[in-house]
Amino acid sequence: MAPVSICVLLSGCVDDHGKGAMHAATSRCFSKYPLAKGTAYKRFSCIYQAHSQYGPDAMGTHAALLQQIDQASLRVGLDIDSGALTVAEGETALHWVTRKAYYQASQHASPPEQPKTQGLRK
């Protein structure tokens, strides 16, 4: 067997800048902390910590965008945990902040409209 094919069979031969490990860490956050009152902030904090641990190289070209979404997600998590938002309202808010962040990153002509949700902070 040639050395190149051995490397392909072994994990860790290709440097993915921590992307695989970061993905695994964020997946554990989703498994460990459901999107529910009492665990929403923990979920988003766990994801934020994983992104911070592996850094911009692992996050790729959209690192700043992911960091912006992480910050907004933390606020939404607090609102869900406090009862200011229901889980459904929190999901709507998360979709909106994600769309808004993508809009800001890509500078499209028309920004997304904020959903009409009680308790949503700007």
C-alpha positions as CSV (number, residue, x, y, z in Angstrom):
1,M,0.0,0.0,0.0
2,A,1.4,3.4,-1.0
3,P,2.1,6.0,1.8
4,V,-0.5,8.3,0.3
5,S,-3.3,5.8,0.6
6,I,-2.4,5.0,4.2
7,C,-2.7,8.6,5.1
8,V,-6.2,8.8,3.5
9,L,-7.2,5.9,5.7
10,L,-5.9,7.5,8.9
11,S,-7.8,10.3,10.5
12,G,-6.0,13.5,11.1
13,C,-3.9,13.4,8.0
14,V,-5.8,16.3,6.5
15,D,-5.7,19.6,8.3
16,D,-9.2,20.9,8.3
17,H,-8.3,23.8,10.7
18,G,-10.5,22.3,13.4
19,K,-13.7,22.4,11.4
20,G,-14.5,18.7,12.1
21,A,-13.8,19.0,15.8
22,M,-15.8,22.3,16.0
23,H,-18.7,20.7,14.2
24,A,-18.6,17.7,16.6
25,A,-18.6,20.1,19.6
26,T,-21.5,22.1,18.3
27,S,-23.4,18.9,17.6
28,R,-22.9,17.9,21.2
29,C,-24.4,21.2,22.3
30,F,-27.6,20.5,20.3
31,S,-27.8,17.0,21.8
32,K,-27.1,18.1,25.4
33,Y,-29.2,21.2,25.6
34,P,-32.7,21.1,23.9
35,L,-34.2,24.4,22.7
36,A,-36.5,24.7,25.7
37,K,-37.2,27.1,28.5
38,G,-34.4,26.6,31.0
39,T,-31.8,25.2,28.6
40,A,-31.9,27.7,25.6
41,Y,-29.2,30.0,26.9
42,K,-27.0,27.0,27.9
43,R,-27.4,25.6,24.3
44,F,-26.3,28.9,22.7
45,S,-23.6,29.5,25.2
46,C,-22.2,26.0,24.5
47,I,-22.2,26.7,20.7
48,Y,-20.6,30.1,21.3
49,Q,-17.9,28.5,23.4
50,A,-17.2,25.9,20.7
51,H,-16.9,28.5,18.1
52,S,-14.6,30.6,20.3
53,Q,-12.4,27.5,21.2
54,Y,-11.8,26.6,17.6
55,G,-11.6,30.1,16.3
56,P,-11.9,31.8,13.0
57,D,-9.9,29.2,11.1
58,A,-12.4,26.5,11.9
59,M,-15.4,28.8,11.3
60,G,-14.1,29.7,7.8
61,T,-14.8,32.7,5.7
62,H,-18.0,33.5,7.6
63,A,-16.4,33.7,11.0
64,A,-17.6,37.2,11.7
65,L,-21.1,36.3,10.5
66,L,-21.2,33.3,12.9
67,Q,-20.0,35.4,15.8
68,Q,-22.7,37.9,15.1
69,I,-25.3,35.1,15.0
70,D,-23.8,33.6,18.2
71,Q,-24.3,37.0,20.1
72,A,-27.9,37.3,18.9
73,S,-28.6,33.7,19.8
74,L,-27.3,34.2,23.4
75,R,-29.9,37.1,23.8
76,V,-32.7,35.0,22.3
77,G,-31.7,32.1,24.7
78,L,-32.0,34.5,27.6
79,D,-35.4,35.6,26.4
80,I,-36.6,32.0,26.1
81,D,-35.3,31.0,29.5
82,S,-36.9,34.1,31.1
83,G,-40.2,33.4,29.4
84,A,-40.1,36.7,27.5
85,L,-40.3,34.5,24.3
86,T,-41.9,31.2,23.8
87,V,-39.8,28.5,22.0
88,A,-41.7,29.2,18.8
89,E,-41.1,32.9,19.1
90,G,-37.5,32.2,19.8
91,E,-37.2,30.1,16.7
92,T,-38.8,32.9,14.7
93,A,-36.3,35.4,16.3
94,L,-33.4,33.1,15.5
95,H,-34.4,32.8,11.9
96,W,-34.8,36.6,11.6
97,V,-31.4,37.4,13.2
98,T,-29.7,34.8,11.0
99,R,-31.3,36.3,7.9
100,K,-30.4,39.8,9.1
101,A,-26.8,38.8,9.7
102,Y,-26.6,37.2,6.2
103,Y,-28.1,40.3,4.7
104,Q,-25.5,42.5,6.4
105,A,-22.7,40.2,5.4
106,S,-23.8,40.2,1.7
107,Q,-25.1,43.8,1.5
108,H,-28.3,42.9,-0.4
109,A,-30.6,45.6,-1.5
110,S,-33.5,45.0,0.8
111,P,-33.1,44.0,4.5
112,P,-35.3,41.3,5.9
113,E,-38.3,42.5,7.9
114,Q,-38.3,41.9,11.7
115,P,-41.1,39.4,12.6
116,K,-43.8,40.7,14.9
117,T,-42.8,38.9,18.1
118,Q,-43.6,40.0,21.6
119,G,-40.5,40.5,23.8
120,L,-38.0,40.4,20.9
121,R,-35.1,42.7,21.6
122,K,-33.3,44.6,18.8
